[in-house]
Amino acid sequence: MSDVETSAPGTAAVRPAAPTGAVVHDEALEARAPWAHVITAGQTLRIVDLGGNQAVDCLFYAAHDTTERYSAADTITAQRNIYLVAGSELRSNEGTVLLTVTGTSLAHHDTIGGACSRESNTLRYGHHTLHQHACVDNFLDAGSMFGLGKRDLVSNINWFMNVPVGPTGLLGIVDGISAPGLHVDLRAEVDVIALISNCPQINNPCNGFDPTPVQLTVYAPDPG
Ligand SMILES: [Zn+2]
C-alpha cells in the first residue's frame, strides 16, 4: 500500500507521519536567509514552519543537468490542480518527477504566486522598498554555489503560502493558513539541487509581516 494518501489533488490531505530514515542534515534556517543543498534520490527533505505563516520560496534542479528544473506549468497540468498537496509530484520541464510530496500537515501549498523581488516590491509597494531584501536576491545567492544565475530562475514553489484562486480566476496573496510546527515532506526521486529563500517580504501578509526561521531536515531513505 502506498504511504501517500490517495485523496484527489486539492483536497485537504493530511499525513503527519515522520520519515523513518536517519537524519543526515539538520539546521534552522534563519529568517530572510538563503539555502542551497543537494538532496539525493530517496532522501526526504522536511521543512517545518517554526513560527507559522512563513512562506518558503523554493526551486529544484536536476543535479546532473541544471537545464532540467522544476516546472510549475508541467506540475499543474499533470496533476490537473493548481495547489500542491500530499501526493503531488513535482515535475520538471521535461516531465520527469523530481520529487514527491510524501506528506504535509497543511491543506495546500502555492506554486503560482511567484517570488518577491526588489523590482516587484517597488512597483507594488513604493520606491521606499527598493533596498529591502527579496527572494530573488536569495535565489541568486544560493544558486551561485552551483553556477546558477538569473536566467535559471523560473516560476517557483511557495511552501506554506496561501494564494487562493477565486471562481473568476482572480488570485490573491492573503493571510496564511499555516501555523507553528506544520511541515511538508519532499522525497527526491532523482538527485536534485534545492534552492530555498526563507522569504523576507514584509509588505504583504505572506509572512504575517514578521519573517521567522524554518527547520530544514534531510533524512536518509526509509529503511524499508
Ligand atoms: Zn519573498
Boltz pocket constraint, residues with backbone or C-beta under 6 A from the ligand:
constraints:
  - pocket:
      binder: B
      contacts: [[A, 57], [A, 115], [A, 116], [A, 117], [A, 134], [A, 135], [A, 197], [A, 199], [A, 200], [A, 201]]
      max_distance: 6.0
